[in-house]
């Protein structure tokens, strides 16, 4: 066997020991306090990494190891699904490289590697770590974006309920901070539902809104135009002075829309 084959065999046969060594070293370098389950998870991850590294060196693959990419993707998705931060992943790579450098130095002495062989080994490890880090970050961001979109969708649905209060009359309470996603959700999803429920009057209550800009205000007041075309009368309540001023300064015509201070007053004035 060549010297590099012996090193590759070492990585595969001693993956458990090397994984523990790296995890312990990283914990010490960063002065981390982590639960035992997380430590064991990290050990398992590096054990698998050692296996990929050994096979890569043994077979002189040279290309991108698909198994490593799949492993890294799983790591990234696991971090995103657990609610972790991307910085928690990135910050551990520099001390991990230091640990691998120490291992390479030790193995170079044991197997009497030449300088060129030692440099190649370290370069190959760093290349695999870079591949792993990139795929981990991409997977983390992809799943995080999916989770954020799903959460945003759920929040939009929960924050814009249509509440029937009597026959032909419903209230649309607008709560919290209004952004373009929520405004679009109301226009695309809530309005059709209102039409299906045979509502004659919709009371759009703005009293719970605490943040809105001109673009969003225009978006929201488009609701009245759409509902009017559907034969539904829109009544606005809880319109704060600042929001009313934003609408007027933006050229939004409020004169055609009935407004009241409270939902109670609006209901009392519906024929």
N, C-alpha and C positions, 0 to 999 in steps of 0.2 A: 504493500500500500504506500502511496505517496504521503508526504507529511501533511498535505492539506486534507487528504482522505482520513488520516488519523484524527485530525482536528474535528472534521465533520462528524466522525464516529463518536468523538468525545461529547460533542454537543447533544447528539441524539441519546447516547447512553446515560449521560449525567444531566439530563434536562431538569429533573426534579431538584437536584442539588443547586444547579446554576440559577434556576428560577428563584429559589429561596434566597440565594446569595444576593441576587439583584434587588429583589423586593426589600430585603432587610437593609441593604446599602442605601437605596433611595429613601426609605423611611428615615434612616439616620441622617442622611445629607440634608433632607428637608425638615427634619425634626417634626415629622407628622405624628398625629394621634388619630389612628383609624381603627374601626372595629375589626374584630377577628375575621368576620365573614368577608369583609372587603379585602383584607390581607390575603386570605385564602383564594379569593377570586383573582387577585392580581398574580399570585403564584401560578395558578392554573393557566392564566393568559400567557405568562412568560414561558411556561413549560411548553405550551403549544408553539410559541415563537421559536424556541430553541429547536424544536423538531423541524420547522420550516427552514430554519437557517442551516441545520445539518444536511437536509436533503438538497438544498440549493448548492452547498459547497461540494457535496459528494457527487452530484450529477452534473455540476458545472452548467446549471440551467441558463444563467445569464439573462433570461427574459424576466417578465413580470410574473411572479408566482401567484396564480389565481387563488390558491388556498389561503395565502397570506392576506390578499385583498378581501376575501370573504370573511376571514377572521377579524380584520380591522374594521370592516363594515359592521359586523356584529357588535364590536366594542363601542363604536360610535353610537349606534342605535340604542345600545343598552344604557349609555350615559344620558342620551336625550330622553329616553323613556323614564328614567329614574328622576328626572328633573334637575340633573346636574348642570354645571356651567362648563362652557368650552375651555375656559382658562384652567379648570381643574385637570383637564387632559393635557393641554399644551405644556403646563409648567413642570410636568414630571419627565418630559423628554430629555432636557439637558442633563439632569443627574443620572438618568438611565444610560445616556451615552458615556458618561464618566465610568459607570459600573462596567459597561461592556469594554471600555478601554483597559480597565484593570484586568479583566478576564483575558483579553487578547495578550496583554503583556505577560501574564502568567503562563498562558498556553504557548506563547512564543518561546519561552525558556524551556518548558517541559519537552516540547517537540522540536526544539532547535530550529525554529523557523528563521529564514533569512529576513533581512530588512524588507526586501520586496514582497515576500510572502506575508509578513506581518502587516505591511501597509495595505496590501490587497485585501486581507481578511478584515481589517478595520474599515476600509472603504466599502466593502460589501455589506458589512453590518450597518453602517451609517446609511447606505443606499436603501436597504430594506426598512430601516427605521423611518426614513423619509417617506417611503411609499406607504408604510403603515400609518404614519401620522396624517398624510394627505387624505387617504381613504377614510380614516377615522373621522377627520374634520368634515369631509364632504357628507358622510353618512349622518353625522350628528346634526349638521345644518339642515339636511333634507328632511329628516324626521322631525326636527324642531319646528321647521316651517309648516309641515303637515299638521303637527299638534297645535301650533298657533292658529292656523286657519280653521281647524275644527273647533277650537275653543272660541275663536272669534264668531264663528257661525252659531254656536250654542248660546253665547252671550247675546248676540243680536236677536235670536229667537226669544230668549227670556226677557230681554229689555224692551221689547215692543209687542206686548200682548194686546190682543183685541178683546175688550171686556164688554159683553152685552149687559146693559143695565135695565132695559125694558124693550118691549117689542119695537123693532125698527130703529133702535138707538144703541150705539156702542161707544165706548171710550177707548182711545189709543193713548195710554200714558207714556210719555217720552221721558226717560230717566237717565241721569248720569251725563257722561260726556258723549256728544254726538260726533261721529267721524263719517267719512265718505262711505265706508263699508256698511255701517248701520243704516245710513240714509238710503243707500242703494238697496239694501235688504228690504227696507220698508216698502220702497217703490216697486220692487220686483216680486216680493213674496207676500207681504202683508196686505197690500191693496187688493190683489186678486181674491184673497180670502174674505176680505170685507164684502166684495161684490157677491161672492157666493152665499154669504149669510143673510142676504136680503136686508141689508142695513139701509135705512133712509137718511139717517143723520149720524155723522161721525164726529165725536168731540175729541179733537187732538189737544191733549193737555200738556202744555210746555212747562208747567210749574216745577217739574223735577229735573229739567235741564240746567246744568251749571256751566257748560262750556260749548260754544258754538261759534263758527266763523261765517263770513258772508257767503262763501261758496256752499257751505252746508245749509245755510238758511235758504238760499235759492232752491236747493235740492228739496228741502222739506216743503216749501211752499208750492213746488210742482205737484205735490200730493193733492192739493185743493183742485188744481186744474184737471188732473186725471179723474178724481172722484166726481167732479161736476159733469164731465163727459159721460160718466156712468150713471148719472141721475142721483148722485148722493150729495147731500148738503154737508159741507164741512164747517164746524164751529171750533174756534180756537179759544182755549182758556189758559190762564196762568202765564200770559205773555209778559215777561218782565220788561221793564223800561229799557234796559240795555239791549235786549234782543230786538225789541220793537225799533229802537234807534238804528241798530245794525241793518234791519230789513229796509227801513225807509231810506237810509243813506245809500243802500245798494240798489235802489230803484224798484224795490218790490212793492207792489200795490196791495195794501191791506184793506182798502175801502170796501171791496166787494165781499169781504169775509166777516161774518159776525164774530165778535170777540167778547168774552166775559172774564171776570176775575177768577171765578171758580167753576168747577164742574157742576156744583149744585145750582148755581145761577143759570148756567146753560140749560140744564135739564128743565128747570122751571119755566124757561122761555120757549121751549119747543112746543109747538101747537099740537 
